[in-house]
Amino acid sequence: MRDNVVEEMRRMQSDDETKRKMVDILKRFHSEEEMDSMDEDGSTESTLSEETMQKILSGGEVNFDDLSADEKKRFLRAVASGELSRMIEPWDPWWLKPSARTISLSKQGTQLVQPLAWHDSSAPPEDDLESNQSSEIPPGPEAPLPPISKLSSTEPSPLLVVHLVDIILSYCLTLRLYNGDWQSDAIGSAMMVLSVSSVLGQGGQPESVQEVLSYCLEQTCSSYKDMGGLQLGLTVLDDTISLVSLGSSALICALCDLQRMIQGGERELKLEKTKKSRKVEMKNKLKPAERKIYFIMCWVHEQPGEVWSSAAALLRAEKISCIECGGSKSSVKREDKVESKSKVLIEEMK
């Protein structure tokens, strides 16, 4: 955690919004710690020196490397203990907002309203994309979604709905852990999705919703124990049920947001100073994941509305079953399936 925080602060761009958020957090942290110190012994020893705080209060920029050795030590201790977490405003997932229930896309799967600058290009300009990311709902596709028959010569597997659940779970978990701001670390967010999703990151082919949900609870109870554990896992299950219940348009927007996350990770990877072998390894994971997301997005677009009401009902029932069983099934079974690739369920596009 310490290494991640230091590295992120060093490479974080010093845009006005980032500085404002950081200054607000540091101000609150400084004020609250002064109060805590006074309550304990009447002193006002602070994590940050008076010189540093004056620089912050005057609107100056303070980087991690500007802190003294003692300030760095105390700041990282506060990060590790979770003290700073309570000062960050909790993120409200877009799929829980009233506007998510009224998402409307065109018959081709594209968003009905697009900036004029997008019409002559296959992807939105960076500035337009960033401005849209501040809105409640992630924008849908800019280009019409092709029929699934044009992407694959074989009939889509009936298990694609299971794979969709796996992908949406990884998306919801990642956004929860990044407090909705995957743009602050596109590479980290993208790699987290791949580490959580069996379908996207491990070549997995889960065969039941129960298998996917059980695996999600196992991961949150082990890998993310300090970030909420079981409660986090149950929240993510509820998030997935909410998204599936909203139907095709919301699912397409979520998958489109996930696709942009992966693409953002690919762009950052090109600029990152790391070993070439490491870059190639990560690129070889991100590119196939992007293709699979697009394939699933096109498949979702073709499904009738009753598919999602049935899927949501199944998810609710399986969630109860997983809780009753302790969420402990299928981990060994899943590992065996990751190794076995005899039956290809998603054919990569060429």
N, C-alpha and C positions, 0 to 999 in steps of 0.2 A: 504493500500500500504506500509506504514511504517513497519508494522509487517511482511509482506511478505518479504520485502527486508532484514530486520534484520535476520529473520529466515533462509533465503536462504544463506546469507553470512556466517552464523555460521556453517551451515552443508555442505557447498560446499567443495568438495575435492580439496586439494591444489596441483593439478597436474600442470605440467609445462605450458601446453597450457592455463589453466585457469588463472594462475598467469601472464602470458605474456599479455593476453587480458586485465586483470584488471589494470596492470601497465600502459599499453598504454593509456587506458581511463583516468586514474588518471593523467598521465603526460599531456595529452591534456587539461583536465579540469583545471589543475593548470596553465598551460600556458595561456589559453584563459581568465581565471578569472583575472590573473595578468594584461593582456591587458585591460580588461573591467574596472578594478579598476583604472588603470592609466588614462584611457580616462575620467573617471568621476571626479576625484579630485587629480590626480597626485600621489596617494598613491599606495601601492602594497599589500594591505591586501588580504590574500589568505584563501580559505576554509580550506586548510591543512597547518599545521605548518611546519616550515623549517625543524624541526627534522624528521617529518614524510616523507616529500618529499625527504630528503637526503637518508632515508632508502629505499624508492621506487626507486630512481635513481641509488642506488648502487646495486639494484637487490634483496634487502631483501624482505621478505614476510610481508605484512601488513594485518591483519585481522580487521574486524569492531570493535572488542573489544579493539584493540590497540589504537584506536582514542580517543582523549580527549572528554569530554562532549560537548565542543563547536564545535569540528570537526564533531562529530556525528550529532549534530543539523544541521550544515550547509550542510553536505553531504546529509542527508535525505531530507532537504529542496530542494536541487538541484535535487534529484531523483523525488520528488513529483511535482516539477514545469516542469519536462521534459527537464531540461538543459542537463542532461547526454545523453538523447536519440540521440541528434544530433551528438554525438561523436561515436556512435555505427554504424559500417558500415552496410548499409541496405542489407538485404538478397535478393538474386535473386532466385525466386522459380524454382525448377528443371524442372517443367513442361513447363516453358517458354523458356528453353534452346534448341538450335538446336538438341542436342543429344536425347532429349525426343521424337523427331519425328521418330527416328530410333530404338526404343526399340524392341528387338526381344526375345521372349521366346520360349521354346520347345513346342511340341505338347501336352505335359503333363502339361504345364503351368509353368515349372521351368526355372530358368535362364540357359542360354546355357553354361556359364563358371562359375565354382564353385571352390573354394579352395579345394585341395585334402583332407584337414582335415575334411571337412564337410561330405564326403561321408559315413562315418561310424557312423554318428550321425543324429538325427532328427532335431537338431538345431545347428547353427554355434557357435563356441566358442566365448566367450566375446571379446577377442582381435581381432579376425577376423571380428566380426560384427562392432566393433568400427572403424577399418581401412576402411571398406566398406562404412561406413556412411559419410566419407569425400569425396567420389566420387560424381559425379553430380547426378546420378540416384539411388534411393534406390534399393537394390537388390531384385530380385523376390523370390518366394518360393524356399525352398531347396528340398522339397519333392513333388512328383507329386500330382496334385489336383485330387481328386476322382470325379466320375460322381455325379451330384446332386441327382440322384435316389438312391445313396447309403447313402445319408445323411438324406433323408426324404422320407416317403412312399407316401406323397401327391404331387400332381402336383404343381410346383412353381406358386406363385401368379403373375398375370400380373402387379401387382403394385410394384414388386421388383425394377423396374427401378426408381420409385419414391423414394423408400427407399434408393436406391444407391445414388441418388442426395442429400438426407438429410445427409447421412454419409460423402460423399465427401465434402460437404459444411462445415461440422464441422471440417474435417481434414484440409482443406485449411485455415479456420479462425484460428484454433489453431496454425498452423505453421506460419501464418502471425504475430500473437500476440507474439509468442516466437522467432521471427526473424529466423525461420528455425531450431532452436536448441532445440528440445523437450528433448534431452538427458540431458540437464542441470537440468531439473525438470520433470522427467517422470511421477511422481504421479500427479503433478499439470496439466501437459499437458493432461494426460488421463482423469482426472476429468473434465477438461474444455470441452473435446470432448463430454463427457457424458452429461454435462450441456447444450451444444448447440444442440446436436442431439436428436431429439424426439424419433427416432427409437432405438438408443443405450441406452439412459439414462432414458427414461420415458415410455417405452413400447408403444410409439405412433405408429399409423398406418395411416399416411397421405395418402390421396387418389388422390392427384393431385400435379403436379409440382408447380403450382401457389401457392398452400397452403404452400409448403416447402419454396419457395423463399420469399413469403410474411413474413413468420415467421422469416426467416434469417434477413431480413431488419428491422423488428421490434426489434429483439434482438440487432443488431448492433447500432440502433438508440437510444436504451435505456440503455442496460447493458454496451455497449462499446462506449458510446457517447464521452468520453474523449480520446479515442484511434482512432478516425477517423469517428465514427458514420456512417452516410449514405454513405460517400465515401468509408469507409472500407467495408461496406456491398456490394456495387456495385463492388468493386475490387474482393471480394470473389466470387461473382456471375460470374465474368469474368474468375476467376481461375477455377471454376467448369466447365464452358463451354469449356475452353481450355483442361482440363483433359479428359472430355467426348469425345471431338473431336479427341483426340489422339488414342482412341480405347482401346481394351481389354488389351493389354500388359501394357500400361501406368496405366490403372485403377488397374490392378492386383498389380503392383509395389506400387501404392499409398496405396491400402488396406493392402498390406504386411507390409509396413512401419507403418501404423496405428496399425496393429496387434502387431508389435514389441513395439510400444509405450505403448499399453495396458499391454503387458507382462512385459515391463520395470517398469511400475507403480506397477504391482503386486510384482515384486522382491523388489522394494524399500519399498513397504508397509510392507514386512516381516521384514525389518531391522529398520523401523521407530519406535521410542519410542512414542507410543500413546495408548490410552485406547483400551482394547481388543474389547469392543463393537463397537468402531469406526472402528477398523480394519476389523471386521466381516462384518459390514455394507458396507464398501468400496469394500471388496472382493466380496460380493454378487452382486455388481453392475458391477465390472470389468470382472468377469468370464463369465457371460452371454453375455456381449458386445463382448468379444473376440470370442465367438462361432458364434455370428451373423455376425461378420466381415468375418470369415472364410467361412460361408455359402454363403454370398454374393459374396465372391471372387471366389468360385467354380461355382456359377451361371454365373458370368461375363465371366468366361473362356469358357463357352459353347455357348455364344451368337455370332451370325454372325455379321460381320462388319457393315452391314447396320443399325443395331439397334442403333449404336452410332452416325452415321451421322443424323439419324432421331431425336434422343434424343437431340443432340446439337442444331439442328434447332428449336426444341420445346423450349429448354431453352432460346435461343435468343429471341424468340417471347414472352415468358412468362416474361422475364426480362423487356421488353418494357412495357408490360401490367401492371406489378407490379409498375413500376415507374410512369406510368400515373394514376394509382389508389392510389398512395401514400403509397403502401405497407402496408395497414392497415386492410386487410381482414383476416378472418379465425382464429384469436387468440382464440376467445371464442369457435369456432367450434373445434379447435384442442384440447383444454382442455377437452372438452366433450369426445373426442375420446380416450384420454389417460386413462380416467377413465373406459371406456367401452372396455372390452377385449373379447367380445363374438366371434369375428372372428379372429382366429390366422393365420397370414400371413407368419410367419417364425417359423417353428417348430424347437425347440432346439434339438441338437444332444445329444444322450445318450452315 
